[in-house]
Amino acid sequence: MSAVQTLKAVLFGTVDTEQYNYQCEVCHAEFTSEEQSVQTVACPECGSYNIRERL
């Protein structure tokens, strides 16, 4: 967490989380996740770990 995010959390009780865009190679579902590593993300539709990052 950056210093700015920490300060926001302390002052306002909120934390901005970065969202990453992914697409499943199996069922082609598009989704977002707070997980940065594509190796740890599973598709919420079919459960596949065959995921790629969408730009």
Stockholm file with secondary structure:
# STOCKHOLM 1.0

chainA/1-55         MSAVQTLKAVLFGTVDTEQYNYQCEVCHAEFTSEEQSVQTVACPECGSYNIRERL
#=GR chainA/1-55 SS CCHHHHHHHHHHSCCCCCCEEEEETTTCCEEEESCCCGGGCCCTTTCCCCEEECC
#=GC SS_cons        CCHHHHHHHHHHSCCCCCCEEEEETTTCCEEEESCCCGGGCCCTTTCCCCEEECC
//
